[in-house]
Amino acid sequence: MNSILVNEVSRRKHLEVIDGFPVIALIHSLLAVIVVAISLYSYGLTHQLMIWIGLFPTVIGCRFIADKLLRPQLVAGELNKLSWIALMATRSLLGFVWAVGTIWFIQIDPERNLLAATIWCTALAYAGTIFHVNSIPSLQTYFWSLMAPLSLYFALELHLYFEVVVITIAGIVYVTLYTKVLHSKATTRISETVQKERLIEELSEANHQIKMLAQKDALTGLKNRMYFNEQLEELWAKSIENRSQLSLILFDIDHFKAFNDNYGHLAGDKAIKAVADCLNHIELHTSKAFFARVGGEEFIAVLPQLGLDIAIDIAEEIRLQVEQSAVPHHYSSTSEVLTVSLGVAMTEPTANTHINDLFEQADQALYRAKEGGRNIVATTLLHPHRAAFQGQPE
């Protein structure tokens, strides 16, 4: 695995341990209730039991607080050495408090309680490692925080040296062999999950890029006809819902056939791209507005939530930008440079109107601009009383 993947797997392993602690705390709390009940029944409320009853929830609370404080660093992948030590220390607290409780319970009546308490403590140590298989350091910290104090007590107080040797050897074998296998499986599982997630992200990004390419005109980089058709339907429905205005500016290059015939198709492509480049300088006022190339030399601007006056201003700015780009066109009867004619249409869509009506109005306005001499802006409306016709008469 590369270093980035290794770090991500390590981060997730520790996050799983932290996120799984509420379940661990619940299990340990239920076991603690059983132990307290047995101790109360057998020996009453001893001094050691009172201390342990206060110590256990304190340790649980400290672990919760520490995990909550350290989790943001783990999520961000910014766990420093001091935080790492604190993380490991919290893993030892729960094991240590169980070890102390076990020793105190044995001290009450060693002959009677030694075997049962040892089995109980050992079971907690071995079974508890299952919740720490994601991290070998965390696992060892928990295991030996339980078994080491018990072994020391056996050796120093009870002089049970053989038992200490057995406990130590069994612990080393278990931790280094069996739990290593479990840890390897956990690492593999998390690693596979991370790799699958990254693959999904890469596929999602690739699909997004494909979708973007499918919506983009290859020559100009503007939106294409397919995107225009899909988006216009959505904006039309939204305009009906919001009772808002929707404007279109339909425009094309004047005398483009003459340009192509005399300068060649390669020059024609450059001319189309030059017009598209001019559009990059135009402010469309709303985030949903866009330009699209819908034909050979034909373009359109879709302007949701914009009225006729603003649409006319935008159209005039387009006309000026193209004219000022000064692309030579000596075969135009309109100007010595490349120009465009623009038709503007606006409506407030209703359930009784259709998209094609607005598009037809924009097309008619473009025809008026051409009939009026080209290199001008003309308008027409579905509702003529809202604005007067602008542009030269036919």
PyMOL commands that set and color helices and strands:
alter all, ss='L'
color gray80, all
select helices_A, chain A and resi 3-19+21-43+47-76+81-108+110-132+136-158+161-215+225-242+256-263+265-279+308-324+355-371+384-386
alter helices_A, ss='H'
color red, helices_A
select strands_A, chain A and resi 246-253+290-293+298-304+340-347+377-381
alter strands_A, ss='S'
color yellow, strands_A
deselect
rebuild
show_as cartoon
